[in-house]
Protein backbone atom coordinates (compact mmCIF):
# COMPACT_ATOMS: atom_id res chain seq x y z
CA UNK A 1 0.00 0.00 0.00
CA UNK A 2 2.80 2.46 0.75
CA UNK A 3 4.48 1.83 -2.60
CA UNK A 4 1.18 2.52 -4.34
CA UNK A 5 0.78 5.79 -2.44
CA UNK A 6 4.34 6.87 -3.29
CA UNK A 7 3.83 6.06 -6.95
CA UNK A 8 0.48 7.85 -6.99
CA UNK A 9 1.90 10.94 -5.29
CA UNK A 10 4.73 11.10 -7.81
CA UNK A 11 2.27 10.84 -10.67
CA UNK A 12 0.10 13.52 -9.14
CA UNK A 13 3.08 15.85 -8.76
CA UNK A 14 4.05 15.25 -12.38
CA UNK A 15 0.49 15.96 -13.50
CA UNK A 16 0.43 19.18 -11.47
CA UNK A 17 3.76 20.25 -12.97
CA UNK A 18 2.50 19.57 -16.50
CA UNK A 19 -0.70 21.46 -15.73
CA UNK A 20 1.32 24.44 -14.46
CA UNK A 21 3.48 24.50 -17.60
CA UNK A 22 0.39 24.10 -19.76
CA UNK A 23 -1.30 27.12 -18.19
CA UNK A 24 1.98 29.07 -18.26
CA UNK A 25 2.25 28.50 -22.01
CA UNK A 26 -1.38 29.46 -22.48
CA UNK A 27 -1.09 32.66 -20.45
CA UNK A 28 2.28 33.70 -21.86
CA UNK A 29 1.05 33.03 -25.40
CA UNK A 30 -1.91 35.32 -24.88
CA UNK A 31 0.29 37.99 -23.28
CA UNK A 32 2.84 37.67 -26.10
CA UNK A 33 0.08 37.94 -28.70
CA UNK A 34 -1.38 41.06 -27.09
CA UNK A 35 2.04 42.68 -26.83
CA UNK A 36 2.72 41.88 -30.49
CA UNK A 37 -0.55 43.45 -31.57
CA UNK A 38 0.07 46.54 -29.43
CA UNK A 39 3.55 46.84 -30.91
CA UNK A 40 2.31 46.51 -34.49
CA UNK A 41 -0.94 48.47 -34.34
CA UNK A 42 -0.27 51.09 -31.64
CA UNK A 43 3.44 51.67 -31.10
CA UNK A 44 4.60 51.45 -34.73
CA UNK A 45 1.96 53.90 -36.04
CA UNK A 46 2.76 56.27 -33.17
CA UNK A 47 6.41 56.15 -34.18
CA UNK A 48 5.76 56.52 -37.89
CA UNK A 49 2.95 59.06 -37.91
CA UNK A 50 3.10 60.65 -34.48
CA UNK A 51 6.82 61.02 -33.97
CA UNK A 52 6.94 59.04 -30.69
CA UNK A 53 9.78 56.52 -31.07
CA UNK A 54 9.90 55.87 -27.33
CA UNK A 55 6.72 53.76 -27.49
CA UNK A 56 8.39 51.29 -29.83
CA UNK A 57 11.39 51.09 -27.52
CA UNK A 58 9.37 50.15 -24.45
CA UNK A 59 6.68 48.04 -26.09
CA UNK A 60 9.34 46.32 -28.18
CA UNK A 61 11.33 45.51 -25.06
CA UNK A 62 8.26 44.12 -23.29
CA UNK A 63 7.27 42.09 -26.34
CA UNK A 64 10.81 40.73 -26.66
CA UNK A 65 10.85 39.56 -23.06
CA UNK A 66 7.44 37.89 -23.43
CA UNK A 67 8.55 36.24 -26.68
CA UNK A 68 11.69 34.85 -25.04
CA UNK A 69 9.66 33.58 -22.08
CA UNK A 70 7.19 31.89 -24.45
CA UNK A 71 10.02 30.20 -26.37
CA UNK A 72 11.68 29.05 -23.15
CA UNK A 73 8.43 27.45 -22.01
CA UNK A 74 8.09 25.71 -25.36
CA UNK A 75 11.64 24.43 -24.99
CA UNK A 76 10.88 23.11 -21.51
CA UNK A 77 7.80 21.30 -22.79
CA UNK A 78 9.66 19.87 -25.78
CA UNK A 79 12.80 18.70 -23.99
CA UNK A 80 10.74 17.47 -21.06
CA UNK A 81 8.93 15.17 -23.51
CA UNK A 82 5.55 16.70 -22.66
CA UNK A 83 4.86 18.05 -26.16
CA UNK A 84 5.99 16.67 -29.48
CA UNK A 85 8.02 18.57 -32.07
CA UNK A 86 5.03 19.35 -34.27
CA UNK A 87 3.11 21.10 -31.50
CA UNK A 88 6.13 23.12 -30.33
CA UNK A 89 7.08 24.06 -33.88
CA UNK A 90 3.50 25.15 -34.63
CA UNK A 91 3.43 27.28 -31.47
CA UNK A 92 6.75 28.87 -32.41
CA UNK A 93 5.63 29.72 -35.93
CA UNK A 94 2.26 30.96 -34.66
CA UNK A 95 4.04 33.38 -32.33
CA UNK A 96 5.64 35.07 -35.36
CA UNK A 97 2.32 35.82 -37.06
CA UNK A 98 -0.11 38.48 -35.80
CA UNK A 99 -3.06 36.77 -34.09
CA UNK A 100 -1.13 33.47 -34.34
CA UNK A 101 -0.94 32.78 -30.62
CA UNK A 102 -4.70 33.25 -30.33
CA UNK A 103 -5.22 30.75 -33.15
CA UNK A 104 -2.84 28.29 -31.45
CA UNK A 105 -4.67 28.70 -28.16
CA UNK A 106 -8.02 28.01 -29.75
CA UNK A 107 -6.85 25.15 -31.96
CA UNK A 108 -4.59 23.23 -29.55
CA UNK A 109 -4.86 24.48 -25.98
CA UNK A 110 -8.59 25.01 -25.55
CA UNK A 111 -9.36 21.38 -26.39
CA UNK A 112 -7.06 19.87 -23.77
CA UNK A 113 -8.57 18.95 -20.43
CA UNK A 114 -6.19 18.26 -17.58
N, C-alpha and C positions, 0 to 999 in steps of 0.2 A: 504493500500500500504506500509506503514512503517513497519508493522509487517512482511509482505512478504520479504521486503528487509533485515530485521534483521535476519529472519530465513535463507534466502539465504546466507547471509554473514557468519553466523555460520557454515553452511554446507560447504561453500567454504573453510573456515579456517580448518575445520576438514579434508577435502579432501587434502588440502595442507600439513597438518601435517602427514597424512597417506602416502602421496607421499614422503615426506622427510624421514620418517622412512623406507619406501620401498627401496629407493635409498641408504640409509645408510646401510641397511642389505646387499644389493647387493654389494656395494663397500667394506664393511668390510669383506664380505665373500670371495671376490676375493683376497683382501689383506691377509687375514688369510690363504687362500689356497696357495698363493705364498710363504708366510713365512714358511708354513709347508713343502713345497717342497724344499725350500732352506735349511731348517734345516735338512731334511732327506737326500738329495742328494748332498749337498755341505758341510755343517758344520760337519755332522757326519763322512763322509769319511775323511775330513781334520783332525778331532780329532783322528780317528782310524789309519789312514795310514800315516798322515803327522805330527802328534805330535803337533797339534795346538788346545788345548782344549778351548782356549779363544773364538774361533768362536762359539762353541756350547753355551757358556755362554751368549754371546750377542744376537745371533740369537734366542736362546731359550727364553730369556727374552722378546724380541720383539714379538715372536710368542705367548708367554703366554699372553701378554697384548692384542694382537689382538684377541686371542681366547676368553678372558674374555669380551672384548667389544662386540664381535659377540653374545655371550651368553646373555649379558645384553640386547642387542637389541631384541633378540628373546623373552626374558622375557617380555619386554615392549609391543611387538606386541601380545603376548599371553594373558597377564593380561589386556591389553587394549581392548581385544575382537576383534582385527583386524584380527588375524590369528587363525585358529583352532589348536587343540592339534596335530593332525596328521602332519600338515605342519611344526610346530615348532619342533616336535620330529624328523621328517625326516631331517630337517636342522641341528639339533644337532648331529645326528648320522653321517650325511654326513661330518660334520666338523672333525670327528675323522678318516676318511679314506682319504688316499692320493688321490687327484683329486676329492674328494667328493663334495667340495663346488662349483667346476666348473660344475659338473653334476647337482647339485641342482639349480644352476643359469640357466642352459640351460633348465632343465625340468620344473621348477616352475616359475622362475622370468622373463624369457625372453618372456613368453606368455602373461603376464599381461600387459594391457594397461590402464594407469591412465589418 
